[in-house]
Amino acid sequence: MMTELTPERLTQSVLAVPPLCRNADLSLNPTENVKLIRHIESGGVTTLLYGGNANFYHIPLSEYDDTLGFLAEAAAPDTLVIPSAGPAYGTMMDQARILQKHKFPTVMVLPQQGITTSAGVVDGVRRFVQAAGIPALLYIKHDGFIDIDDVALLAKENLISGIKYATVRPNPAADFYLEQLCIRVDRNVIISGIGEQPAIVHLRHFQLGGFTSGCVCINPRLSTEMLEALRRGDYGTAERIRQIFKPLEDLRNAINPIRVLHEAVRLAGIADTGPLLPLLSNIEDPSELERIAHAARHLVAARCDYEKAV
């Protein structure tokens, strides 16, 4: 596994944010997780970011070491695996000691909401990075989580490898915080963190380094083609691909992003994701599952339709 991480390697491909497949007793399902990983890698994706969709928020500390070891072994040798830590400070610090045993080049710090201050986030990230011995991938998901000056300070101290920017705006082009962030921090290490839908604006208007995606788990080749189109300035092709992802993304926004993706991977026939780890729960409403299945199956087959269209 890599021991050094550059901005170019971090954003070499779409950053897939997959779910974790579990057995009925909530233990990890190695076979189904490997099946999902191989499906993602088959589409040209070489970065796996295990965060919210994998419900790293609620992983028991007693399972953390084994989970990290499994993910490191399950991915292909040239695949970059980024696990997560937190969101609570005490959890982060206990996880830091476990991370020392592994060789991940970075780890994402999950955002805590409502019981933080910007200065406290800086102090917590600094202490975590010093304890873990690797830089953190900073996850900005809500306004008020961390001030831009403090993000710049973390970058100046070389405490962060990059930034996953996932604050939702009614108009992603009208984002004063992101605009100022790009002035204070190298925009190449800022990653659009809300999937395909705002990715065109984020990469075209703000010139961010890349984007994360959950729906890449359904059709990784199509998501990879969107990133390639954006990098060559073919925004028409990128927009056509974005529209293909939109039906499933709309369901994720309407119901719940994590829960819908978890079911979509299963219903598309990619891997059996099994039960969600509490404190989340699986979707049981038959009408919702039917809509998710329809959107997921359409998306998984959409590459052929797209190729015929062009």
C-alpha positions in Angstrom: 0.0 0.0 0.0 1.1 3.5 -0.7 3.0 5.4 2.1 3.0 8.8 0.3 0.0 10.6 -1.1 0.1 13.4 -3.7 -2.8 15.6 -4.8 -2.6 13.9 -8.3 -2.9 10.4 -6.8 -5.7 11.4 -4.5 -7.8 12.6 -7.5 -6.5 10.1 -10.0 -10.0 8.6 -10.4 -13.4 9.3 -9.2 -13.4 8.7 -5.4 -15.9 5.9 -4.9 -17.7 6.0 -1.5 -19.1 2.5 -1.2 -21.4 0.8 1.4 -20.1 -2.1 3.5 -21.8 -5.4 2.9 -22.8 -7.2 6.1 -24.2 -10.6 7.1 -27.5 -11.1 9.0 -25.6 -10.9 12.3 -24.0 -7.6 11.3 -20.6 -9.0 10.7 -18.7 -8.1 7.6 -19.4 -10.2 4.5 -16.0 -10.7 2.9 -17.3 -12.3 -0.3 -19.9 -9.7 -1.1 -17.6 -6.8 -0.2 -14.9 -8.1 -2.5 -17.5 -8.6 -5.2 -18.5 -4.9 -4.9 -14.9 -3.7 -4.8 -14.1 -5.7 -8.0 -17.1 -4.2 -9.7 -16.0 -0.7 -8.8 -12.4 -1.3 -9.9 -13.6 -2.8 -13.2 -14.8 0.7 -14.2 -11.4 2.3 -13.9 -11.9 3.5 -10.3 -8.7 3.3 -8.2 -9.8 5.2 -5.0 -12.1 3.8 -2.4 -13.3 6.1 0.4 -15.1 4.4 3.2 -17.1 7.0 5.1 -20.8 7.7 5.5 -22.1 5.2 2.9 -20.2 2.5 4.8 -21.6 3.8 8.0 -18.2 4.3 9.6 -19.9 6.6 12.1 -21.2 3.6 14.0 -18.5 0.9 13.6 -17.7 -0.6 17.0 -14.2 0.2 18.1 -13.7 -3.5 18.7 -14.2 -4.1 15.0 -12.2 -1.2 13.7 -8.8 -3.0 13.4 -10.2 -6.0 11.6 -12.3 -3.8 9.2 -9.2 -1.8 8.2 -7.2 -5.0 7.7 -9.8 -6.5 5.5 -10.2 -3.4 3.3 -6.5 -3.1 2.8 -6.3 -6.7 1.7 -9.5 -6.8 -0.4 -8.6 -3.9 -2.7 -6.3 -4.3 -5.7 -2.6 -3.4 -5.1 -3.0 -0.2 -7.1 -6.2 0.9 -5.4 -6.0 3.6 -2.8 -8.1 2.8 0.2 -9.1 5.7 2.6 -10.9 4.7 5.8 -12.6 7.1 8.1 -12.3 8.0 11.8 -14.6 9.8 14.3 -16.8 11.7 14.4 -16.4 11.9 18.2 -13.0 13.1 19.5 -12.6 10.3 21.9 -13.4 7.7 19.2 -10.9 9.4 16.9 -8.1 9.2 19.4 -8.7 5.6 20.1 -8.9 4.9 16.4 -5.6 6.8 15.9 -3.7 4.2 17.9 -5.2 1.4 15.7 -4.3 3.3 12.5 -0.7 3.3 13.5 -0.6 -0.5 12.9 -1.7 0.0 9.2 -0.2 1.7 6.2 -3.0 3.9 5.0 -1.6 7.2 3.6 -4.5 9.3 4.8 -7.8 8.9 6.8 -10.9 10.9 6.5 -12.2 12.6 9.7 -16.0 12.3 9.8 -17.7 15.6 10.6 -19.4 16.1 13.9 -22.4 18.5 13.9 -23.7 20.8 16.6 -21.2 20.3 19.4 -18.1 21.7 17.9 -16.3 25.0 17.4 -13.9 25.8 14.6 -10.9 26.2 16.9 -11.9 22.9 18.5 -12.0 21.1 15.2 -8.5 22.4 14.4 -7.2 21.2 17.8 -8.9 17.8 17.4 -7.6 17.3 13.9 -4.1 18.3 14.9 -4.1 15.9 17.9 -5.5 13.1 15.8 -3.0 13.5 13.0 -0.1 13.6 15.5 -1.4 10.4 17.2 -2.2 8.5 14.0 1.0 9.6 12.2 -0.8 10.3 8.9 -2.5 13.4 7.5 -6.3 13.7 7.6 -8.8 14.1 4.7 -10.9 17.0 6.0 -14.7 16.6 5.5 -16.6 19.8 5.3 -20.4 19.1 5.2 -22.0 21.9 7.1 -21.6 25.7 7.4 -20.1 26.6 10.7 -18.1 23.5 11.1 -14.7 25.1 10.4 -13.7 28.7 9.4 -11.8 29.2 6.2 -8.8 30.7 8.1 -8.7 27.5 10.2 -8.8 25.3 7.1 -5.9 27.3 5.7 -4.0 26.8 9.0 -4.4 23.0 8.8 -3.2 23.1 5.3 -0.2 25.3 6.2 0.8 22.9 8.9 0.6 20.0 6.5 -2.0 18.2 8.6 -4.5 17.5 5.8 -4.1 15.6 2.6 -7.2 17.1 1.0 -10.7 18.4 1.6 -14.0 16.6 0.8 -16.3 19.5 0.3 -19.9 18.4 0.6 -21.9 21.5 1.7 -25.2 21.4 -0.3 -26.2 24.7 -1.8 -29.5 25.5 -3.7 -27.2 26.8 -6.5 -23.7 25.1 -6.4 -22.3 28.0 -8.5 -23.3 30.5 -5.8 -21.0 29.3 -3.0 -19.1 32.1 -1.3 -17.5 29.8 1.2 -16.1 27.5 -1.5 -15.0 30.5 -3.6 -13.0 31.9 -0.6 -11.7 28.4 0.2 -10.2 28.1 -3.3 -8.4 31.3 -2.7 -6.9 30.2 0.6 -6.2 26.6 -0.1 -4.8 24.8 -3.2 -7.9 24.0 -5.2 -6.3 20.8 -6.5 -6.7 19.2 -3.1 -10.4 20.2 -2.7 -12.7 17.4 -3.9 -16.3 17.9 -4.8 -18.0 15.6 -2.3 -21.7 15.4 -3.3 -21.7 13.0 -6.3 -22.2 13.6 -10.0 -24.9 16.3 -9.6 -22.8 19.3 -8.6 -19.6 17.9 -10.0 -19.7 19.8 -13.4 -20.1 23.2 -11.6 -17.5 22.4 -9.0 -14.9 21.2 -11.5 -15.7 23.7 -14.3 -16.4 26.9 -12.3 -14.3 26.3 -9.2 -11.7 24.0 -10.9 -11.7 21.5 -8.0 -9.4 18.5 -8.2 -12.0 15.7 -8.6 -15.3 14.4 -7.2 -16.6 11.6 -4.9 -19.5 9.4 -5.8 -21.8 6.9 -4.3 -23.6 6.0 -7.5 -20.3 5.2 -9.1 -20.8 1.9 -7.2 -23.7 1.1 -9.6 -22.0 2.1 -12.9 -18.3 2.9 -12.3 -17.4 3.1 -16.0 -20.0 5.8 -16.7 -18.8 7.8 -13.7 -15.2 7.5 -14.9 -16.3 8.7 -18.4 -17.8 11.7 -16.8 -14.6 12.6 -15.0 -12.6 12.1 -18.2 -15.1 14.3 -20.1 -14.7 17.1 -17.5 -11.0 16.9 -17.6 -10.9 17.4 -21.4 -13.5 20.2 -21.2 -16.3 18.2 -22.9 -19.1 19.6 -20.7 -21.8 18.4 -23.1 -20.9 14.8 -22.6 -20.5 15.3 -18.9 -24.0 16.8 -18.7 -25.5 13.9 -20.6 -23.9 11.5 -18.2 -25.0 13.6 -15.2 -28.6 13.3 -16.3 -28.3 9.5 -16.4 -27.3 9.4 -12.7 -30.0 11.9 -11.7 -33.0 9.6 -11.2 -31.2 7.5 -8.5 -29.6 10.6 -7.0 -33.0 12.2 -6.8 -34.2 9.2 -4.8 -31.2 9.4 -2.5 -32.0 13.0 -1.8 -35.7 12.4 -1.3 -35.4 9.4 1.0 -31.9 9.1 2.5 -28.5 9.0 0.6 -26.9 6.2 2.6 -30.0 4.0 2.9 -30.9 4.3 -0.8 -27.4 3.5 -2.1 -27.2 0.5 0.2 -30.4 -1.0 -1.3 -29.5 0.1 -4.8 -26.3 -1.9 -4.9 -28.3 -5.0 -3.8 -31.3 -4.4 -6.1 -29.0 -3.9 -9.1 -27.6 -7.3 -8.6 -24.0 -6.1 -7.9 -23.6 -7.4 -4.3 -25.7 -8.4 -1.4 -25.3 -5.5 1.0 -27.3 -7.1 3.8 -28.5 -5.2 6.8 -27.4 -1.6 7.6 -25.5 -1.2 10.8 -27.6 0.6 13.5 -28.3 3.4 14.2 -29.5 3.3 10.6 -32.0 0.9 9.2 -32.9 -0.7 5.9 -35.7 0.6 3.7 -38.7 -1.6 4.0 -41.4 0.4 2.1 -42.3 -1.7 -1.0 -43.0 1.3 -3.2 -39.7 2.9 -2.3 -37.8 -0.3 -3.0 -39.6 -0.6 -6.3 -38.5 2.9 -7.4 -35.0 2.3 -6.2 -34.8 -1.0 -8.1 -36.0 0.6 -11.3 -33.5 3.5 -11.1 -30.6 1.2 -10.1 -31.2 -1.3 -12.8 -31.6 1.4 -15.4 -28.3 3.0 -14.2 -26.3 -0.3 -14.1 -27.3 -0.9 -17.8 -27.0 2.8 -18.9 -23.5 2.6 -20.4 -24.7 0.7 -23.5 -27.6 3.2 -23.9 -25.1 6.0 -23.6 -22.7 4.6 -26.1 -25.5 4.2 -28.7 -26.5 7.8 -28.0 -23.1 9.1 -29.0 
